[in-house]
Amino acid sequence: PRSFNRVVRGRIREGQWVDEQEIWYPGPDYNSFVPDVVAGGRLAFDDAGYLYLSVGLKGKSNFDGVQDLAMPWGKIHRITDDGKTPADNPFVDQPGAYPTIWTYGHRTPQGLEFNHTSQTLWGTEMGPRGGDELNLLKPGKNYGWPLYSLGLNYDGSSINYAQWLDTTFELNDIEQPVVDFTPAPAVSSFIFYDGEQFPHWQGNALVTSLKGSELYRVILDENNRFVDWEVLVRQLARIRDIETGPDGNIYLLLEHKSGGQI
């Protein structure tokens, strides 16, 4: 079936989902047969109440439309909590550009989080063979896909679809990842830890993976630069999501042959 990411809001009242309202959907003209496994679909709020959402590959190929500001896929978007476009979005006044775009050039944005301490937006992104990334998402910036990647195509060839797009680019115009996960463990979701159970992990990024079946602890400095990392869990299962509970404990959503488990 053809599909596309959309955002709805509603309320849970007496155990029932009510008052559903669709607040973001580009419309059926953008629907695609590309499976939703690469569609992103993550949400994050900042402290001003703006909502960010990730949309991965949805074009006819892995390079179609990702660099095109008129297309909504391969992008991080920013909206208000009722679906309106903020007046200070980076491309809101650019003719032909999709107005909710915040950043572009994304392949498979599997994680999205706002760091409330540093007031910065971050995303994890899955590459092909290598090129998995943890990115600091700055407004209006280009994150490279499919013009450039630190990974390779699945057949071992280099990533450079500029010739297919009939375009050129300057490497200085491509935002580089803060952390490069190569060889690729297939990074998925992540959090910035802010609980009390593990005080030495305060502010660290905890990044999950699918193929690697590992949980990483990533240490960043006060200038959002990479310092070090360690593997906390190895060969557990495909980890789809991670959250910090009210008690400060860490909860992992696993894919497993017996069904999804927390």
Phi and psi in degrees as GROMACS dihedral restraints (atoms count N, CA, C in turn):
[ dihedral_restraints ]
;  ai    aj    ak    al  type     phi  dphi    fc
    3     4     5     6     1   -80.9    20    10
    4     5     6     7     1   141.5    20    10
    6     7     8     9     1  -154.4    20    10
    7     8     9    10     1   168.8    20    10
    9    10    11    12     1  -156.1    20    10
   10    11    12    13     1   154.8    20    10
   12    13    14    15     1   -58.0    20    10
   13    14    15    16     1   145.9    20    10
   15    16    17    18     1  -149.2    20    10
   16    17    18    19     1   159.4    20    10
   18    19    20    21     1  -119.9    20    10
   19    20    21    22     1   128.2    20    10
   21    22    23    24     1  -123.6    20    10
   22    23    24    25     1   153.0    20    10
   24    25    26    27     1  -125.3    20    10
   25    26    27    28     1   158.9    20    10
   27    28    29    30     1  -171.7    20    10
   28    29    30    31     1  -170.7    20    10
   30    31    32    33     1  -129.2    20    10
   31    32    33    34     1   151.2    20    10
   33    34    35    36     1  -104.2    20    10
   34    35    36    37     1   113.7    20    10
   36    37    38    39     1  -125.1    20    10
   37    38    39    40     1   118.8    20    10
   39    40    41    42     1    53.3    20    10
   40    41    42    43     1    42.4    20    10
   42    43    44    45     1    78.2    20    10
   43    44    45    46     1     6.5    20    10
   45    46    47    48     1  -117.9    20    10
   46    47    48    49     1   144.3    20    10
   48    49    50    51     1   -84.7    20    10
   49    50    51    52     1   118.1    20    10
   51    52    53    54     1  -134.3    20    10
   52    53    54    55     1   169.4    20    10
   54    55    56    57     1    58.2    20    10
   55    56    57    58     1    37.6    20    10
   57    58    59    60     1   -67.2    20    10
   58    59    60    61     1   137.0    20    10
   60    61    62    63     1  -143.1    20    10
   61    62    63    64     1   124.8    20    10
   63    64    65    66     1   -78.1    20    10
   64    65    66    67     1   126.3    20    10
   66    67    68    69     1  -115.6    20    10
   67    68    69    70     1   -15.2    20    10
   69    70    71    72     1  -150.5    20    10
   70    71    72    73     1   123.0    20    10
   72    73    74    75     1  -165.0    20    10
   73    74    75    76     1   119.3    20    10
   75    76    77    78     1   -65.2    20    10
   76    77    78    79     1   -20.1    20    10
   78    79    80    81     1   111.2    20    10
   79    80    81    82     1   163.8    20    10
   81    82    83    84     1   -65.5    20    10
   82    83    84    85     1   -19.8    20    10
   84    85    86    87     1   -62.0    20    10
   85    86    87    88     1   -22.3    20    10
   87    88    89    90     1  -100.1    20    10
   88    89    90    91     1    -1.2    20    10
   90    91    92    93     1   -58.5    20    10
   91    92    93    94     1   148.7    20    10
   93    94    95    96     1  -141.9    20    10
   94    95    96    97     1   155.1    20    10
   96    97    98    99     1   -83.3    20    10
   97    98    99   100     1    -7.3    20    10
   99   100   101   102     1   -61.8    20    10
  100   101   102   103     1   129.1    20    10
  102   103   104   105     1   -63.7    20    10
  103   104   105   106     1   150.8    20    10
  105   106   107   108     1   -71.5    20    10
  106   107   108   109     1    -5.4    20    10
  108   109   110   111     1   -62.0    20    10
  109   110   111   112     1   -24.4    20    10
  111   112   113   114     1  -107.3    20    10
  112   113   114   115     1    12.8    20    10
  114   115   116   117     1   -85.6    20    10
  115   116   117   118     1    -5.8    20    10
  117   118   119   120     1    77.7    20    10
  118   119   120   121     1  -101.8    20    10
  120   121   122   123     1    74.6    20    10
  121   122   123   124     1    23.8    20    10
  123   124   125   126     1   -91.5    20    10
  124   125   126   127     1   153.5    20    10
  126   127   128   129     1  -127.3    20    10
  127   128   129   130     1   146.9    20    10
  129   130   131   132     1  -153.6    20    10
  130   131   132   133     1   136.6    20    10
  132   133   134   135     1  -100.6    20    10
  133   134   135   136     1   143.3    20    10
  135   136   137   138     1   -96.4    20    10
  136   137   138   139     1  -179.8    20    10
  138   139   140   141     1   -74.8    20    10
  139   140   141   142     1   -12.4    20    10
  141   142   143   144     1   -90.6    20    10
  142   143   144   145     1    -0.5    20    10
  144   145   146   147     1    90.2    20    10
  145   146   147   148     1     5.2    20    10
  147   148   149   150     1   -79.3    20    10
  148   149   150   151     1   145.9    20    10
  150   151   152   153     1  -108.4    20    10
  151   152   153   154     1   130.7    20    10
  153   154   155   156     1  -109.6    20    10
  154   155   156   157     1   143.6    20    10
  156   157   158   159     1  -141.0    20    10
  157   158   159   160     1   146.7    20    10
  159   160   161   162     1  -107.5    20    10
  160   161   162   163     1   139.6    20    10
  162   163   164   165     1  -133.1    20    10
  163   164   165   166     1   121.9    20    10
  165   166   167   168     1   -91.6    20    10
  166   167   168   169     1  -156.2    20    10
  168   169   170   171     1   -58.1    20    10
  169   170   171   172     1   128.4    20    10
  171   172   173   174     1  -142.2    20    10
  172   173   174   175     1     3.9    20    10
  174   175   176   177     1   -78.6    20    10
  175   176   177   178     1  -172.2    20    10
  177   178   179   180     1   -74.8    20    10
  178   179   180   181     1   -16.4    20    10
  180   181   182   183     1  -143.5    20    10
  181   182   183   184     1   177.9    20    10
  183   184   185   186     1   -78.9    20    10
  184   185   186   187     1     2.7    20    10
  186   187   188   189     1  -126.0    20    10
  187   188   189   190     1    -3.0    20    10
  189   190   191   192     1   -73.2    20    10
  190   191   192   193     1   117.9    20    10
  192   193   194   195     1    81.0    20    10
  193   194   195   196     1    -8.3    20    10
  195   196   197   198     1   -65.7    20    10
  196   197   198   199     1   -35.4    20    10
  198   199   200   201     1   -90.8    20    10
  199   200   201   202     1    -1.4    20    10
  201   202   203   204     1   -92.1    20    10
  202   203   204   205     1   115.9    20    10
  204   205   206   207     1   -71.1    20    10
  205   206   207   208     1    -8.9    20    10
  207   208   209   210     1   -82.6    20    10
  208   209   210   211     1   -13.7    20    10
  210   211   212   213     1  -103.8    20    10
  211   212   213   214     1   141.3    20    10
  213   214   215   216     1   -85.5    20    10
  214   215   216   217     1    -8.8    20    10
  216   217   218   219     1   -92.0    20    10
  217   218   219   220     1   161.9    20    10
  219   220   221   222     1    70.7    20    10
  220   221   222   223     1    29.4    20    10
  222   223   224   225     1  -136.1    20    10
  223   224   225   226     1   159.5    20    10
  225   226   227   228     1  -104.4    20    10
  226   227   228   229     1   132.5    20    10
  228   229   230   231     1  -112.2    20    10
  229   230   231   232     1   156.0    20    10
  231   232   233   234     1  -132.9    20    10
  232   233   234   235     1   124.6    20    10
  234   235   236   237     1  -136.6    20    10
  235   236   237   238     1   170.5    20    10
  237   238   239   240     1   -81.3    20    10
  238   239   240   241     1   171.8    20    10
  240   241   242   243     1   -72.8    20    10
  241   242   243   244     1    -4.5    20    10
  243   244   245   246     1  -114.7    20    10
  244   245   246   247     1    13.6    20    10
  246   247   248   249     1    94.6    20    10
  247   248   249   250     1     1.9    20    10
  249   250   251   252     1   -78.3    20    10
  250   251   252   253     1   161.9    20    10
  252   253   254   255     1   -92.0    20    10
  253   254   255   256     1   121.7    20    10
  255   256   257   258     1   -62.3    20    10
  256   257   258   259     1   141.3    20    10
  258   259   260   261     1   -67.2    20    10
  259   260   261   262     1   -20.9    20    10
  261   262   263   264     1  -102.5    20    10
  262   263   264   265     1    17.4    20    10
  264   265   266   267     1   -60.4    20    10
  265   266   267   268     1   146.7    20    10
  267   268   269   270     1   -64.6    20    10
  268   269   270   271     1   -26.7    20    10
  270   271   272   273     1  -116.3    20    10
  271   272   273   274     1    17.3    20    10
  273   274   275   276     1   -64.9    20    10
  274   275   276   277     1   -27.6    20    10
  276   277   278   279     1  -102.9    20    10
  277   278   279   280     1     5.6    20    10
  279   280   281   282     1   -88.6    20    10
  280   281   282   283     1   119.7    20    10
  282   283   284   285     1   -56.4    20    10
  283   284   285   286     1   132.3    20    10
  285   286   287   288     1    84.5    20    10
  286   287   288   289     1   -13.5    20    10
  288   289   290   291     1   -80.7    20    10
  289   290   291   292     1   145.1    20    10
  291   292   293   294     1   -70.7    20    10
  292   293   294   295     1   120.1    20    10
  294   295   296   297     1   -69.7    20    10
  295   296   297   298     1   -20.3    20    10
  297   298   299   300     1   -86.9    20    10
  298   299   300   301     1    -0.5    20    10
  300   301   302   303     1   -64.8    20    10
  301   302   303   304     1   133.2    20    10
  303   304   305   306     1  -105.3    20    10
  304   305   306   307     1   -47.6    20    10
  306   307   308   309     1  -140.1    20    10
  307   308   309   310     1   165.0    20    10
  309   310   311   312     1  -144.8    20    10
  310   311   312   313     1   175.9    20    10
  312   313   314   315     1    82.3    20    10
  313   314   315   316     1    34.6    20    10
  315   316   317   318     1  -106.6    20    10
  316   317   318   319     1   140.5    20    10
  318   319   320   321     1   -92.4    20    10
  319   320   321   322     1   -66.5    20    10
  321   322   323   324     1  -138.2    20    10
  322   323   324   325     1    79.6    20    10
  324   325   326   327     1   -78.8    20    10
  325   326   327   328     1    93.0    20    10
  327   328   329   330     1   -88.4    20    10
  328   329   330   331     1   -13.6    20    10
  330   331   332   333     1  -138.4    20    10
  331   332   333   334     1   148.2    20    10
  333   334   335   336     1  -151.2    20    10
  334   335   336   337     1   122.9    20    10
  336   337   338   339     1  -145.6    20    10
  337   338   339   340     1   144.5    20    10
  339   340   341   342     1  -100.6    20    10
  340   341   342   343     1   126.5    20    10
  342   343   344   345     1   -87.6    20    10
  343   344   345   346     1   108.1    20    10
  345   346   347   348     1   -73.1    20    10
  346   347   348   349     1   -20.2    20    10
  348   349   350   351     1   -76.0    20    10
  349   350   351   352     1   -49.2    20    10
  351   352   353   354     1   -92.5    20    10
  352   353   354   355     1    -4.6    20    10
  354   355   356   357     1    56.6    20    10
  355   356   357   358     1    48.0    20    10
  357   358   359   360     1  -131.2    20    10
  358   359   360   361     1   152.6    20    10
  360   361   362   363     1  -102.8    20    10
  361   362   363   364     1   138.1    20    10
  363   364   365   366     1  -133.4    20    10
  364   365   366   367     1   154.8    20    10
  366   367   368   369     1  -146.1    20    10
  367   368   369   370     1   147.6    20    10
  369   370   371   372     1  -100.9    20    10
  370   371   372   373     1   146.2    20    10
  372   373   374   375     1  -142.6    20    10
  373   374   375   376     1   134.2    20    10
  375   376   377   378     1   -92.0    20    10
  376   377   378   379     1   127.7    20    10
  378   379   380   381     1   -93.9    20    10
  379   380   381   382     1  -172.2    20    10
  381   382   383   384     1   -82.5    20    10
  382   383   384   385     1  -102.0    20    10
  384   385   386   387     1   -91.5    20    10
  385   386   387   388     1    95.0    20    10
  387   388   389   390     1    85.4    20    10
  388   389   390   391     1   179.2    20    10
  390   391   392   393     1    83.0    20    10
  391   392   393   394     1    13.0    20    10
  393   394   395   396     1   -68.8    20    10
  394   395   396   397     1   142.9    20    10
  396   397   398   399     1  -137.0    20    10
  397   398   399   400     1   150.7    20    10
  399   400   401   402     1  -114.7    20    10
  400   401   402   403     1   117.8    20    10
  402   403   404   405     1  -115.8    20    10
  403   404   405   406     1   140.4    20    10
  405   406   407   408     1   -87.7    20    10
  406   407   408   409     1   116.2    20    10
  408   409   410   411     1   -93.5    20    10
  409   410   411   412     1   102.7    20    10
  411   412   413   414     1   -99.3    20    10
  412   413   414   415     1   140.3    20    10
  414   415   416   417     1   -58.8    20    10
  415   416   417   418     1   131.9    20    10
  417   418   419   420     1    80.7    20    10
  418   419   420   421     1     1.2    20    10
  420   421   422   423     1   -86.8    20    10
  421   422   423   424     1   155.5    20    10
  423   424   425   426     1  -104.2    20    10
  424   425   426   427     1   123.2    20    10
  426   427   428   429     1  -100.2    20    10
  427   428   429   430     1    12.6    20    10
  429   430   431   432     1   101.5    20    10
  430   431   432   433     1   -35.1    20    10
  432   433   434   435     1   -68.6    20    10
  433   434   435   436     1   136.9    20    10
  435   436   437   438     1  -102.7    20    10
  436   437   438   439     1    26.8    20    10
  438   439   440   441     1   -78.9    20    10
  439   440   441   442     1   -31.5    20    10
  441   442   443   444     1  -157.3    20    10
  442   443   444   445     1   143.3    20    10
  444   445   446   447     1  -157.1    20    10
  445   446   447   448     1   153.5    20    10
  447   448   449   450     1   -81.8    20    10
  448   449   450   451     1    -4.2    20    10
  450   451   452   453     1  -100.9    20    10
  451   452   453   454     1  -173.9    20    10
  453   454   455   456     1  -121.0    20    10
  454   455   456   457     1   162.1    20    10
  456   457   458   459     1   -65.0    20    10
  457   458   459   460     1   164.0    20    10
  459   460   461   462     1   -63.0    20    10
  460   461   462   463     1   -23.7    20    10
  462   463   464   465     1   -88.7    20    10
  463   464   465   466     1     5.4    20    10
  465   466   467   468     1    91.1    20    10
  466   467   468   469     1    -4.9    20    10
  468   469   470   471     1   -78.5    20    10
  469   470   471   472     1   160.9    20    10
  471   472   473   474     1   -75.1    20    10
  472   473   474   475     1   156.2    20    10
  474   475   476   477     1   -86.3    20    10
  475   476   477   478     1   111.7    20    10
  477   478   479   480     1  -166.5    20    10
  478   479   480   481     1    88.4    20    10
  480   481   482   483     1   -94.3    20    10
  481   482   483   484     1    14.2    20    10
  483   484   485   486     1   -59.2    20    10
  484   485   486   487     1   -36.3    20    10
  486   487   488   489     1   -66.7    20    10
  487   488   489   490     1   -35.1    20    10
  489   490   491   492     1   -69.6    20    10
  490   491   492   493     1   -31.6    20    10
  492   493   494   495     1   -90.2    20    10
  493   494   495   496     1    -1.9    20    10
  495   496   497   498     1    54.6    20    10
  496   497   498   499     1    51.9    20    10
  498   499   500   501     1  -143.4    20    10
  499   500   501   502     1   165.7    20    10
  501   502   503   504     1  -125.8    20    10
  502   503   504   505     1   163.0    20    10
  504   505   506   507     1  -152.5    20    10
  505   506   507   508     1   158.5    20    10
  507   508   509   510     1  -102.0    20    10
  508   509   510   511     1   131.0    20    10
  510   511   512   513     1   -59.2    20    10
  511   512   513   514     1   -30.7    20    10
  513   514   515   516     1   -64.7    20    10
  514   515   516   517     1   -18.4    20    10
  516   517   518   519     1   -87.4    20    10
  517   518   519   520     1    -4.2    20    10
  519   520   521   522     1   -99.4    20    10
  520   521   522   523     1   125.0    20    10
  522   523   524   525     1   -72.6    20    10
  523   524   525   526     1   127.1    20    10
  525   526   527   528     1   -88.7    20    10
  526   527   528   529     1   149.0    20    10
  528   529   530   531     1   -65.8    20    10
  529   530   531   532     1   148.8    20    10
  531   532   533   534     1   -70.9    20    10
  532   533   534   535     1   -36.6    20    10
  534   535   536   537     1  -131.2    20    10
  535   536   537   538     1   129.5    20    10
  537   538   539   540     1  -105.8    20    10
  538   539   540   541     1   119.1    20    10
  540   541   542   543     1   -98.2    20    10
  541   542   543   544     1    92.1    20    10
  543   544   545   546     1  -134.5    20    10
  544   545   546   547     1   127.0    20    10
  546   547   548   549     1   -68.6    20    10
  547   548   549   550     1   150.8    20    10
  549   550   551   552     1   -71.2    20    10
  550   551   552   553     1   124.0    20    10
  552   553   554   555     1   -89.4    20    10
  553   554   555   556     1     2.9    20    10
  555   556   557   558     1    65.7    20    10
  556   557   558   559     1    69.1    20    10
  558   559   560   561     1   -63.0    20    10
  559   560   561   562     1   146.4    20    10
  561   562   563   564     1  -123.3    20    10
  562   563   564   565     1  -115.1    20    10
  564   565   566   567     1   -87.5    20    10
  565   566   567   568     1   171.4    20    10
  567   568   569   570     1  -159.2    20    10
  568   569   570   571     1   168.8    20    10
  570   571   572   573     1  -140.7    20    10
  571   572   573   574     1   164.1    20    10
  573   574   575   576     1  -101.7    20    10
  574   575   576   577     1   116.9    20    10
  576   577   578   579     1   -71.1    20    10
  577   578   579   580     1   132.1    20    10
  579   580   581   582     1  -138.5    20    10
  580   581   582   583     1    25.7    20    10
  582   583   584   585     1   -91.4    20    10
  583   584   585   586     1   179.8    20    10
  585   586   587   588     1  -106.0    20    10
  586   587   588   589     1    -9.6    20    10
  588   589   590   591     1   -69.3    20    10
  589   590   591   592     1   -31.3    20    10
  591   592   593   594     1  -127.5    20    10
  592   593   594   595     1    76.4    20    10
  594   595   596   597     1   -60.4    20    10
  595   596   597   598     1   -28.9    20    10
  597   598   599   600     1   -75.3    20    10
  598   599   600   601     1    -7.8    20    10
  600   601   602   603     1   -99.2    20    10
  601   602   603   604     1     3.9    20    10
  603   604   605   606     1   -53.7    20    10
  604   605   606   607     1   126.7    20    10
  606   607   608   609     1    82.5    20    10
  607   608   609   610     1    -6.7    20    10
  609   610   611   612     1   -75.5    20    10
  610   611   612   613     1   150.7    20    10
  612   613   614   615     1   -88.2    20    10
  613   614   615   616     1   128.8    20    10
  615   616   617   618     1  -107.8    20    10
  616   617   618   619     1   112.8    20    10
  618   619   620   621     1  -112.9    20    10
  619   620   621   622     1   127.7    20    10
  621   622   623   624     1   -95.6    20    10
  622   623   624   625     1   166.9    20    10
  624   625   626   627     1  -144.8    20    10
  625   626   627   628     1   159.2    20    10
  627   628   629   630     1  -101.7    20    10
  628   629   630   631     1   -69.3    20    10
  630   631   632   633     1   -60.2    20    10
  631   632   633   634     1   -42.6    20    10
  633   634   635   636     1   -72.9    20    10
  634   635   636   637     1   -21.6    20    10
  636   637   638   639     1    54.9    20    10
  637   638   639   640     1    37.0    20    10
  639   640   641   642     1  -126.1    20    10
  640   641   642   643     1   158.1    20    10
  642   643   644   645     1  -118.2    20    10
  643   644   645   646     1   122.5    20    10
  645   646   647   648     1  -105.2    20    10
  646   647   648   649     1   144.3    20    10
  648   649   650   651     1  -109.2    20    10
  649   650   651   652     1   118.7    20    10
  651   652   653   654     1  -111.1    20    10
  652   653   654   655     1   126.6    20    10
  654   655   656   657     1  -101.8    20    10
  655   656   657   658     1   127.1    20    10
  657   658   659   660     1  -117.2    20    10
  658   659   660   661     1   152.7    20    10
  660   661   662   663     1   -91.1    20    10
  661   662   663   664     1  -177.3    20    10
  663   664   665   666     1   -67.6    20    10
  664   665   666   667     1   -13.3    20    10
  666   667   668   669     1  -102.1    20    10
  667   668   669   670     1    18.4    20    10
  669   670   671   672     1    63.2    20    10
  670   671   672   673     1    32.2    20    10
  672   673   674   675     1  -106.0    20    10
  673   674   675   676     1   148.5    20    10
  675   676   677   678     1   -66.8    20    10
  676   677   678   679     1   134.9    20    10
  678   679   680   681     1  -112.5    20    10
  679   680   681   682     1   -53.6    20    10
  681   682   683   684     1  -168.0    20    10
  682   683   684   685     1   169.9    20    10
  684   685   686   687     1  -148.1    20    10
  685   686   687   688     1   164.0    20    10
  687   688   689   690     1  -146.4    20    10
  688   689   690   691     1   156.7    20    10
  690   691   692   693     1   -93.7    20    10
  691   692   693   694     1   119.8    20    10
  693   694   695   696     1   -85.8    20    10
  694   695   696   697     1   -37.3    20    10
  696   697   698   699     1  -136.5    20    10
  697   698   699   700     1   135.9    20    10
  699   700   701   702     1  -120.0    20    10
  700   701   702   703     1   142.9    20    10
  702   703   704   705     1    48.7    20    10
  703   704   705   706     1    48.2    20    10
  705   706   707   708     1   -87.6    20    10
  706   707   708   709     1   -63.3    20    10
  708   709   710   711     1  -177.3    20    10
  709   710   711   712     1   174.8    20    10
  711   712   713   714     1   -68.8    20    10
  712   713   714   715     1   120.1    20    10
  714   715   716   717     1  -102.0    20    10
  715   716   717   718     1   113.5    20    10
  717   718   719   720     1   -88.4    20    10
  718   719   720   721     1   -32.7    20    10
  720   721   722   723     1  -152.4    20    10
  721   722   723   724     1   160.8    20    10
  723   724   725   726     1  -145.2    20    10
  724   725   726   727     1   140.3    20    10
  726   727   728   729     1  -145.4    20    10
  727   728   729   730     1   153.7    20    10
  729   730   731   732     1   -95.7    20    10
  730   731   732   733     1   128.0    20    10
  732   733   734   735     1   -81.8    20    10
  733   734   735   736     1   168.3    20    10
  735   736   737   738     1   -57.5    20    10
  736   737   738   739     1   -24.5    20    10
  738   739   740   741     1   -86.0    20    10
  739   740   741   742     1    -0.6    20    10
  741   742   743   744     1    86.1    20    10
  742   743   744   745     1    -6.6    20    10
  744   745   746   747     1   -73.8    20    10
  745   746   747   748     1   161.2    20    10
  747   748   749   750     1  -108.2    20    10
  748   749   750   751     1   131.5    20    10
  750   751   752   753     1  -115.5    20    10
  751   752   753   754     1   132.5    20    10
  753   754   755   756     1  -117.2    20    10
  754   755   756   757     1   134.3    20    10
  756   757   758   759     1   -97.2    20    10
  757   758   759   760     1   117.6    20    10
  759   760   761   762     1  -108.0    20    10
  760   761   762   763     1   144.4    20    10
  762   763   764   765     1   -89.8    20    10
  763   764   765   766     1   134.6    20    10
  765   766   767   768     1  -150.7    20    10
  766   767   768   769     1   152.3    20    10
  768   769   770   771     1   -58.8    20    10
  769   770   771   772     1   -27.3    20    10
  771   772   773   774     1   -88.5    20    10
  772   773   774   775     1     4.2    20    10
  774   775   776   777     1   115.1    20    10
  775   776   777   778     1   162.8    20    10
  777   778   779   780     1   -62.6    20    10
  778   779   780   781     1   135.8    20    10
  780   781   782   783     1  -134.4    20    10
  781   782   783   784     1   148.8    20    10
